[in-house]
Amino acid sequence: MDDEQAHRAPNRQSFAADMMTLGPASTPGRELIAAVLQIGAVALLIFVVFPDRLPELWRWALVGATAAYFLFRVLAGIPKWRRR
């Protein structure tokens, strides 16, 4: 490996990979988009597609748990994003 290859920026992963990883996305913007899309998908499934499958309290608890998951992802990503 020569010096030019050693100093190149690391390859960013795709947006699809950012959405599927347990850890934070590669940029704060991607994290925001992933959060909006995935929380929206959960809400759509719970409130529109299967509205009678779960009691009301459980529906809101699942949406809240999904939002909390993304809050933890953002908190874990802040130090990573500041280093850039």
Sequence and secondary structure as in RCSB ss.txt:
>XXXX:A:sequence
MDDEQAHRAPNRQSFAADMMTLGPASTPGRELIAAVLQIGAVALLIFVVFPDRLPELWRWALVGATAAYFLFRVL
AGIPKWRRR
>XXXX:A:secstr
  HHHHTS      HHHHHH SS  SSHHHHHHHHHHHHHHHHHIIIIISTTSS HHHHHHHHHHHHHHHHHHHH
HHHHHHHT 
